[in-house]
Amino acid sequence: MLWVLGAAVLVMGLVATRSGEGRFIMLLVAAILVVTIVVFSSLTVEVTDMHVRLFFGPGVIRKSFLVAEIREVRIVTNAWYYGWGIHMTPHGWLFNIAGFGAVELTFDSGRKVRIGSDEPHRLKDAVQRAMAGA
């Protein structure tokens, strides 16, 4: 995703330097894409005794879940059409930047959340250890 966005920024920048009409719009869109690249450059997940915390890129977008409210954790594979980013899926909210592997958290309320990971087994194990200690 980052490579595609980077290529789009490059193309828009080149086109904007060569055209008079729409230059401002192209540069504005390119700037928005650069911000998107920075914000969604990485997804970091931290598991503590009390929380599962995640943040994108430099930490502008953050989310936290209480370990005590997690009823179940399991490894899942997201369908390709679920895409990437932050959005609702048929299985609850998805937080993901790449790939299809994820860990699904089911809460006492029945609500579900999926967190994308390139190491879903490690993430699942960490959440289970935190749940055992809670």
C-alpha positions as CSV (number, residue, x, y, z in Angstrom):
1,M,0.0,0.0,0.0
2,L,2.8,2.4,0.9
3,W,4.5,1.8,-2.4
4,V,1.3,2.5,-4.4
5,L,0.7,5.7,-2.5
6,G,4.3,6.7,-2.9
7,A,4.1,6.1,-6.6
8,A,0.9,8.1,-6.8
9,V,2.6,11.1,-5.0
10,L,5.5,10.9,-7.4
11,V,3.2,10.9,-10.5
12,M,1.0,13.7,-9.1
13,G,4.1,15.8,-8.3
14,L,5.5,15.3,-11.8
15,V,2.2,16.1,-13.5
16,A,1.7,19.2,-11.3
17,T,5.1,20.6,-12.3
18,R,4.2,20.3,-16.0
19,S,0.6,21.6,-16.0
20,G,-0.8,25.0,-15.1
21,E,-4.4,23.9,-14.7
22,G,-5.2,22.0,-11.6
23,R,-1.7,22.3,-10.1
24,F,-3.0,23.4,-6.7
25,I,-5.5,20.5,-6.5
26,M,-2.8,17.9,-7.6
27,L,-0.4,19.3,-5.0
28,L,-3.1,19.2,-2.3
29,V,-4.0,15.6,-3.1
30,A,-0.3,14.7,-3.1
31,A,0.1,16.3,0.3
32,I,-2.8,14.4,1.6
33,L,-1.3,11.2,0.3
34,V,2.0,12.0,2.0
35,V,0.2,12.5,5.3
36,T,-1.5,9.2,4.8
37,I,1.8,7.4,4.1
38,V,3.3,8.8,7.3
39,V,0.2,8.0,9.5
40,F,-0.2,4.5,8.1
41,S,3.5,3.6,7.7
42,S,3.3,1.1,10.6
43,L,1.0,-0.4,13.1
44,T,2.4,-1.0,16.6
45,V,0.6,-3.2,19.1
46,E,1.6,-3.2,22.8
47,V,0.2,-5.8,25.2
48,T,0.4,-5.0,29.0
49,D,-1.3,-6.7,32.0
50,M,-4.2,-4.2,31.6
51,H,-4.4,-3.1,28.0
52,V,-4.0,-4.0,24.4
53,R,-2.9,-0.8,22.8
54,L,-2.3,0.0,19.1
55,F,-1.1,3.0,17.2
56,F,-0.4,3.8,13.6
57,G,2.8,5.5,12.4
58,P,4.0,8.2,14.8
59,G,1.0,7.7,17.1
60,V,-1.6,10.1,15.7
61,I,-4.2,7.4,15.6
62,R,-4.4,5.3,18.8
63,K,-6.8,2.7,20.3
64,S,-6.8,0.9,23.6
65,F,-8.7,-2.2,24.8
66,L,-9.0,-3.5,28.4
67,V,-7.6,-7.0,28.7
68,A,-10.2,-7.7,31.5
69,E,-13.0,-7.3,28.9
70,I,-11.5,-9.7,26.4
71,R,-13.4,-13.1,26.4
72,E,-11.6,-14.8,23.5
73,V,-8.6,-14.3,21.2
74,R,-8.0,-16.2,18.0
75,I,-6.0,-16.0,14.8
76,V,-7.9,-15.2,11.7
77,T,-7.3,-14.5,8.0
78,N,-9.0,-11.5,6.5
79,A,-10.5,-11.7,3.1
80,W,-8.5,-9.7,0.5
81,Y,-11.5,-7.4,-0.1
82,Y,-11.5,-6.2,3.6
83,G,-8.5,-4.1,2.5
84,W,-6.3,-2.1,4.9
85,G,-6.7,0.8,7.2
86,I,-9.3,1.3,9.9
87,H,-12.8,0.3,9.0
88,M,-15.8,-1.8,9.8
89,T,-16.0,-5.4,8.4
90,P,-18.6,-8.1,8.9
91,H,-16.5,-9.2,11.8
92,G,-16.2,-5.9,13.6
93,W,-13.6,-3.1,13.4
94,L,-10.4,-3.9,11.5
95,F,-7.1,-2.2,12.2
96,N,-4.5,-3.3,9.6
97,I,-1.8,-1.9,7.3
98,A,-0.7,-4.9,5.3
99,G,-1.3,-8.6,4.7
100,F,-4.2,-10.8,5.7
101,G,-3.2,-12.3,9.0
102,A,-4.9,-10.9,12.1
103,V,-5.9,-11.6,15.7
104,E,-9.6,-11.3,16.5
105,L,-10.5,-10.1,20.0
106,T,-14.0,-11.0,21.2
107,F,-15.2,-8.9,24.2
108,D,-17.6,-9.7,27.0
109,S,-20.2,-7.5,25.2
110,G,-19.9,-9.7,22.1
111,R,-18.2,-7.0,20.1
112,K,-15.3,-8.1,18.0
113,V,-12.1,-6.3,16.8
114,R,-9.5,-7.5,14.4
115,I,-5.9,-6.4,14.6
116,G,-3.7,-7.1,11.6
117,S,-0.3,-8.6,12.3
118,D,2.6,-10.1,10.5
119,E,3.2,-12.2,13.7
120,P,-0.4,-13.2,14.7
121,H,0.8,-16.2,16.8
122,R,3.1,-13.9,19.0
123,L,0.3,-11.4,19.4
124,K,-2.3,-14.1,20.3
125,D,0.2,-15.5,22.9
126,A,0.8,-12.1,24.4
127,V,-2.9,-11.4,24.7
128,Q,-3.5,-14.8,26.3
129,R,-0.7,-14.3,28.8
130,A,-2.2,-10.9,29.7
131,M,-5.7,-12.5,30.0
132,A,-4.4,-15.2,32.3
133,G,-2.9,-12.6,34.6
134,A,-6.0,-10.4,34.7
